[in-house]
């Protein structure tokens, strides 16, 4: 029998638990437009060097302009998907997007409760496209069942205010700290509030607790309307936390990543623009003509000095 060449020997396969990529499980709806939902989660989380375990909770009927409908999966289908994967692979973080029904929220909450040591990033999107009664029922279930398991709640300032502070009567809008305080009533220790109107020209994102604002990033307004930005940000944040990055550094890096996604964004259809979450994989045609003058120190994000960005987004 001839000797087998060394080059033909099978490559060594790492045993379970020795993988170089952290695993992240995300619960979200399938989005056929590719703008948000699981599409955003998978590409953003993969960009942050994580292995994604996507659990389909339902499907949108949508294009890049509007959400026309949503079809929710049965809660048993959601549970079976997640439990099967979790029995095989350890996860370092969970992300929860829009799961479509109170029953699915209950199923997800049961799962995250069983993995109490694993951080949970919950993103609340704008639900104004949905029926008012369905919105109220869903938000009540989320506050009761999922927020007590949530480590970081992510959402737009107006969305979170309508949900958590519906009876606000102040002359000014609630501050990010007041939003965080309302979230903390339900057990949430950290809230990342985006889209805060700081001035006519700027929007701000704030990482806050009931006691203080831990970090702030400022972005200049621009005209384009994007779909999928919130899912992109929360997915990147979740993946970075799963990789061992501390919370403030993860927020800084996730916001910078989102800004780059929007800067490279494109309009695939007749509706809104979509973040390019794989911008880093494209050839940079101007790289040779305009070499970067940034040093490694300049591009490093310091956890103790959250960047006050003044970018276009």
Protein Blocks (a to p, Z undefined) as FASTA:
>chain_A
ZZddfklpccddddehiacbdcddddddddfkomnmjllmmmmmmmnopacddddfbdcd
ddfkbcfbdcdddfklmmmmmmmmmmmpccfbdcdddehiaklmmmmmmmmmmmmmbccd
dddddfklpcfklmmmmmmmmmmmmmmmpmbdcddfklmmmmmmmmbcbfbdcdfklmmm
mmmmnopabdcdehiafbfkbccdddddfkbcfbdcdddddfbdcehklmmmmmmmmmmm
mnopafklmmmmmmmmmmmmmmmgccfblmdcdddfklmmpccfklmmmccfbdfklmpc
cfklccdddbfZZ
